[in-house]
Amino acid sequence: MNENYRLFIEGGKVIAQENGLEWHLPYDPKTGKIQNKPVDFQWNISALRSDRGVAHKLSSFRMLNKYIDPGTAQSKQNLSDDWQDFLKAAILDQAFRKQNKAQHSVQNIGRPIRILGSVAGEIPPWEITADIVRTAYNLTIQSSPKGAMNLEMMIRTVVDIESLADRSPLARFCEANSNEKTTSAAQKVAEIKTKSNRHKQQFKRSRLTDRKNAEKLPEARAFWELVRILFSESPKFFVDAVSFELAKIALFAGARANEIASLPYECLRYRDVPIKKKSEDRTTFGFERALYLSIFASKQKQNSSDSRTVLVRTAMAVPIDQEVIIKEAVERIKYLTEPMRNTIKRQREKNRIFPQYEPNQLVSIIDLHPALTGNLWFLDDDPPLALTKKYRSSWSHEDRRALITARTSIIDAISSQRTVSRKVRDFWYKYKRLGLNLQGNGSNGSKVTTVNIGELENFLKMNAVSKQSDVAPFPITDGSILQPEDNLVLLPKRAMIEGRDGNILDIDAYASIGVYNAQDLSNWFSVGHTGNSIFSTYGDTPHNRNLRLNTHSLRHLKTTELLRYGVSDAAIAKHQNRKDIRQNQDYDHRSLLEDLENIDIPDDALDILPEKAQTTLRLILTGRARGPIVERFIKIRETEGEAVAFEYLAAEADGFHVTPFGYCLKNFMISSCPKHLQCVKNCGHFARSDNPAHDSYIIRTRERTQIALDMLRQNPMPTIGYHNQIKHAEELIEGLDAALATKPGDKVFPNGKDLYEDGRVQSSLLDMGDTSKINLELFDD
């Protein structure tokens, strides 16, 4: 064991002690699962960091089957003690020293360590070799290119940077073998890396309509289908009714997914903002009430010594034309989630699952069934059709409670000794098999079968951990805490009654309430989600039901729209909760034409120049256009003033054209060029551009011409046509070479011919030029 590795493990033990964690974790040697009953020794990194959403835990030391040597004995299929220590230390180091999220620490770092440990077997972490790394990488890349990237990243950022292995650096051995499976997977890895690093690349737009990194914007069909669904479809389920309203907020706010998911209950705030109004004769000052959306901003950590996820309160201005939609969506969510808000508040205050009952109270399983399953109508007979339709069209609490009243009447009419429902009987019989004590007539689904509330709560804490309500508070930077009921969006946890079973959800009684998180929102838009999404459920065509939309693309769209409308970079950065205005550049997807439209030009130019000439002027002012016309314009501007220069540009702006070879500086106002696309044949109007697409076209044309020339020379023919072909190819190659050798913006043939004039057809007397030189004696009698 080297010194760096020893210190790394010791550092992990210190972090564990600071967070009240046991270092030596008991686990089942047969399964590798870390003990969680009756005492839970699993490390819930999400809870320790106060991360919202899915709980990410260190829950197992088992090797991953796919990576285990087939000859490994069953008793040795858990990670060795050294690999367990490395796994624990790395997760804690990422989560608390480097302050990464629990998901990254457990999944992106922890899982690759388990992969590497599974391949290494008995070889300790500090003795891993290039062969072990290469084997692990190639086994991973075949099933998960992203997993292979995480493995390489873990080795590079943990093993190599910390110098934990004797043979570091080892990340360079994460290379795919040369076979069909790994080669195709390696191409996917390259594509993912290219896409992820695209913001670092210089993107050149060859046409005015080209956008920078347009793939980061919402896909057009998915965006407009989302708009259609949100404003024309009716939600089929209660959960969807809440999600519809939240999706409207996400659509218009342009905030991060975490910020939308974590909206506080009191998220609508009004402020008095100073305004200035100008009229023809005076300027007045005053105040105007403006609506703001109070959010908890992501990526705004202020205390670097605090490893927890601490909410940073800030606000986002709501445009006036969106106020009504945002307000209605927020109020609708508040109304729909009111029963769940009351439930989770009582649970938190009393630290109970069923706070409405006493701990030693005996309660009928019929009365408890909706609280555990969420199923409002668990009777064998179908619910009243009229009441069901009315509730599913309004989602009002009154209509739902009318269904509950109808259910209660039917139950009361049934003999207490008779089975009320097979569904109830089957559900409670399952719990009885797991050890729950039922009193009365067994688990036959009758009214007289009861259960002790205290015993039921203890049973659920041990056997239904994932259905416990999210009662943990969230810390805020000002020292206060956000209680779960103070979140705007609450949803029933694992309530599959609606979507899977088609039943009605009883949110008045359901006892498992969750706080909404970013993953829920992403799943709703179907990014990386295999279940039901808004598109799969409400799409109007088979194609639209397979659409997907990245929630973050809406943020890119919002920033681009603000830039298009001329909002200042500082205002956009503040509105989008960015620390630096330079971050706007990564979200700027304007076309070249839109870029140019936002460049201010003098008022005199607006009066003199036509629209095309204004675009040319913007190209000149931004340095995107060069050549003789540009040079002449600049010289006139310096010597004779702007007015004369603008008049010159108004006359000559039409003489600026783009060809596949570069720029043409000839005015074709009267007629088109008779030598179109023959620019490289010594045309004096041909100027080089800095567009890489033009370079590619020239190189490709030269290669094809050279191939044709070589073929001609290999098959000589004694004809005039043959020699003309040779001459044509040689002149073309010579012109293409001259173009490649010319600097962008310069003329390729400064002393070249005017192919426009030379190529014009002299078709009439008026096209013959100066008639004074014609010998009129030829026409004498």
Beta strands, then each sheet from edge to edge (+ up, - down):
strand 1: 43-44
strand 2: 57-58
strand 3: 268-278
strand 4: 283-297
strand 5: 312-317
strand 6: 362-364
strand 7: 438-439
strand 8: 450-452
strand 9: 474-475
strand 10: 481-482
strand 11: 490-492
strand 12: 513-515
strand 13: 657-658
strand 14: 663-664
strand 15: 686-687
sheet 1: 1+ 2-
sheet 2: 3+ 4- 5+
sheet 3: 6+ 8- 7+
sheet 4: 9+ 10-
sheet 5: 11+ 12-
sheet 6: 13+ 14- 15+
end
